[in-house]
Amino acid sequence: MKRLVSRVFAMLATIAFGIVAFAVTAMSPAHAQTSAPAPNFGSPPSGEIPILFNDQHVYTKPDRLKKGRVLAALVRGKTILVPLRSMFEQMGATVSYNASTKTVDVSKPGADVQVTVGKPEVTINGETRPLDVPPEIYHGSLLVPVRVISEGMGAYVLWVPDRRLVVVRYVSTIPPTPGPAPPPPTTVPTAAPTASPTPTPKATAAAQFFVAGDAMFDPKVYNEFSPGNTGGVDIAARAGATFSLADIGFMAEGNFRQFRYPHRSSALAAAAPGGGFDCTGLNAHIGEPGCVTTLGPFSGSAFVPSFDARDSDIDGRLGIGIANPKIFLAGSYLQRYTNYGYPRMNGIGAGLEKISNFEQPIDIYGSVYYYPQISGDYTDILGNGQKLQYRLLHYQAGLTISIPHGGVFLDFGYLGDHGTAKQNAPSPFSENSFYGGLGLHF
């Protein structure tokens, strides 16, 4: 009688667990793909927690591999450990064990898991995570926490608390059957691709030299000798260089210009007795062009016979680049001299200058320099030392047309000076002219 009751109890337990397994697996996507009934795996040990892994029981008492089921699991506190090799090889993973480091590597396409016996952490695809219970060796089998490891391999783990049941579900990815390979395309042989060249450091700009000679056409002059007379053709010249040091641009330049113009007296003044003319006496004629304001602290006028006057400027410049293309802030030293007895004057100034880029077919250039004071010493008619001083503005604007492959350029523009009278200066002056000529660059 006792044996009959035990047999009936076993049959009821088997039926109950079969119903639970069928209910859980019926809810999974894998079950929707098959209508086969869940297999009967027998009765679990009394009082143990069952685990279902792809419809196979994993019991909580590890002992040995049984027919139709995997090794049993082990409970440590609230963590369930399962035999690593027997479970994960069913997922298509490769399990390797390093006895010297006690490290196990479980890998399959797209996933890699590493654990070490006694070390409470797991490395999943290179990312380390903590474990509540470290892996351990039990009766010769390595057991690992079921949830973290299974999810690392792409399995689904579910705890059913009302049934005290753990369900592990893993569906391997079956690659689609490849169709027939397409015929190889007809290809035209191409040259092997060449590697992109390594960028080279930016080269320092090469030095550039230039020289130009120009004809000034009818320079016009306003001063004490000329009320705006023009003087035919005169000359101007310039030469310079641009270069770089430590990626900073510099320029050096020399500039010359000469304004030639006529000073004329009237025929009446030229025929005066003794060849002279009284500019202040009773015989003076108002507006006589031969009468010129004299230098010095006292105003006066003196007769100067007709002659061709010349005003010449020569200056040297040194500048540093402040902007592209070729714009410089420069300092300058200037000398000014004449052919009518005025003292040679000099002064220091500063300005802005744009140099032509002769690599361009057409380019503009220009400069403006300001000299707060140019000064020269002279001796007056009483033998006293005096200073002649002006404030000077020196300007130029031009255009260059470079001849291709030649190093020759055409040069056109407009230039001038404007002097404001200061100490002992008889009057302000203004000089300007259009010009044109040729130049060389190299």
C-alpha positions, 0 to 999 in steps of 0.5 A: 500500500505504501509503495502504491501511494509513493508511485501515485505521488510521483506521477502527480508531481511529474504531471504538475511540472509538465504543466508548468513547463508547458505553460512557460514555454507556450508563452515564448516565441520559440514555442510558436514555431513548433507544436511538439509537446514538451518532453517528460524529464522525470521528477525533480529531487524533493524540495529542490528548485527546478530550472528549465533551459530550452525545455530541459530541467536543470536540478539544484543538486549537481551530480552527473550528466543524465540522459536527456537533461543537463547537469543540475544547478546549485543555490548560493543564497539568492544566486543560482549557479549552473554548470558552465560547459554543459549549459553554454555549449548548447548555445553554440559557444566554445568553452576554454579553461586556463588551469594556471589562471583558473580563467574560463573563456566562453565565446561565440560570434558576437559575444565573449564572456570571461570569468575566473574561479573565486573572482566576483566579476565577469568580463562581457565583450570587454566590459567588466561587471560585478558578480554577487557570487563568484564562480566555483568548482563543485565536484569537478564542474565549474559553476557560474551565476545563471543570469549574468552569464546567460544574458551575456551570451544572449539568452533570456532568463526569467524567474517565476516566483509563484512557481519557484521556477527559473526559465532560461531560453536561448534561440540560436540565430540560423543564417539564411541559406545563401542563394546562387552566387551572382556572376562576377562582374566584368571589370576593367583593370585599373591602376592600383590606388596610390596613397595620399601624400603626407601633407608637407609643412607650409613653405616660407615665402621666397624673397621677391625683388623688384626695381622700376623706373618711371617717367612723370608726365607734366608734374604740377607744383604749387609753392613760392616759386610756382602758382601751379606750373607744369614741367614737362617730363621728369623721373621717378624710381623705386627698388625693394624686396619682400622676404620672410623670417620665422613666418613674419613678412618684412619689406625694404625699399628705396624711393626717388622722385624729382619734380622739375618745373619752371619759375618765370618772371615777367618781361617787364621785370627782366628789362628792369635797369641793372637786370633787377626788379624792386618787389616792394618799392614804387616800381613794384608791380602787383602780381609779378611772378618773379617776386618770391617770399623769402625765408626767415622769421620776417616776411619779405619778398625778393625778385628771382629771375626765371629758371627751371626749379627742381625739388627732389625726395629720396627715402628709405623704408623698412616695414613689417607685414601686418596683413595679407596680401603684402601689406606692411607697417613701415618706418621711413627716413627721407631727405629733400633737396632743391637747386635754388639754395634751400638747405637739405632737409631730412626727417623720420616718418611712418606709414602703410604700404601695399607691395605688388604681388608680381605673381598676379597678372594685374595687381595694385600697390600704394603707400602713404607716409607721414613725416611730422617734421623735416628740417634743415639748417641755414644762415640768414643774411645777418649771419644768424643760424636758422632752421627751415621746417615743414610737415610732409605727407608723401603718397603714391598709388599704382598698378602693375601689369606683369608680362607672363613668364618674363619677370617684366612688368608695366608700371602706372600710377599717381604720386605726390607730396604735400608740405605744411609750412612750419618754422621759417618756411615761406609758404606751403607746397604741393607737388603731384604727377601721373607716371608710367614706366617699366620694371623687373622682378625676380 
